[in-house]
Amino acid sequence: MLETTTVGSLPKPHYLAETEKLWPAWRLAGEALERAKERAAVEWLRHQEAAGIHIVTAGEQHRIHFVHGFLESLEGIDWEKKTPMGIRDNRYTVDVPTVTGPVSRPQAVHLNEARFTRAQTDRRLKFTLPGPMTICDTIANAYYTTRADMAMAFAEILNTEARELEAAGIDLIQFDEPAFNVFMNDVKEWGVDALHRAIDGLSCTTAVHICYGYGIDENLRWKETLGREWRQYEEIFPALNASRIDQVSLECADSRVPLSLMKLLKDKGLMVGVVAVTRHRVETPDEVAATIRSVMAHVAPERLYPCTNCGMAPLPYEVAVEKIRSLAAGAAQVRKTL
């Protein structure tokens, strides 16, 4: 009950990559880079274990970015052909790589790191993959007839990858879909179907992470326009509750999401963000416990998994460590009273 986890990404240590950046550059290359990735993954596993986190991750230490770290191993994408694209429904524009042919996966992308990570811990292990819709909102399409068609093509690839990760001992596979909170009609029309294709045949726990966006100024400015309450989830939660996904992740700490909306996910496990992805302060265990208790007014504790709001990749390393400790300690406080 109240088993803890994180959304996924954790800061890169100084010896591995540039620090406190969403898109850091590696500091090493070749075999030295691979060994540094492994060292960083083990360090984060030990931080989580020492804190008392129940479902751990390697913190995406093997990837620069949660989407491109998967896409860079695929075929059908022209990384030299840059296309200006409005990300998250034109919230900001970026020159992105372009899909110019049928996408395919010539070999496993994350299998070796999953096997390595599995061998380093006895805790339940989560692995994160980008969701099909968010992939389509991160890379330009110059081949498929529709965005939905491209999403299904990526979903097929993700499913093959996910099956191999499960066979390697991964206990929970999470698909990151921040785009779900922007293209609400698409979620209902084809986004959930694409997720279903991605999880087809899996017997491990499956999850989807959705959020309002963190880490860049454009997201912060957008959230300031949303008013006193953030009710976008109200439109997509019914579709997610009817889906075959086991768990849904959403933010509750320092956000304007009405906690009552979680009643729309009455059939799902909920990874509730009780630690904000902010660099200026670390929540105390008491504050974490208070947020968990507020959530428990709407959701039974048996379905709650206290978590971070989002990935913590751009935070200072020690801030992320302390937030993980507060997350585990706050949940332990509440658990003792149940």
Buried (B, 14 or more C-beta within 10 A) or exposed (E): EBBBBBBBBBBBBEEBBEBBBBEBEBBBEEEEBBEBBBBBBBBBBEBBBEBBBBBBBBBBBBBBBBBBBBBBBBEBBBEEBEBEBEBBEEBBEEEBBBBBEEBEBEEBBBBEBBBBBBEBBEBBBBBBBBBBBBBBBBBBBEBBEEBBEBBBBBBBBBBBBBBBBBEBBBBBBBBBBBBBBBBBEBBBEBBBBBBBBBBBEBEBBBBBBBBBBBBBEBBEEBBEEEEEEBEBBBBBBEBBBEBEBBBBBBBBBBBEBBBEBBEBBEEBBBBBBBBBBBBEEBBEBEBBBBBBBBBBEBBEBEBBBBBBBBBBBBBEBEBBBBBBBBBBBBBBBBBEEE
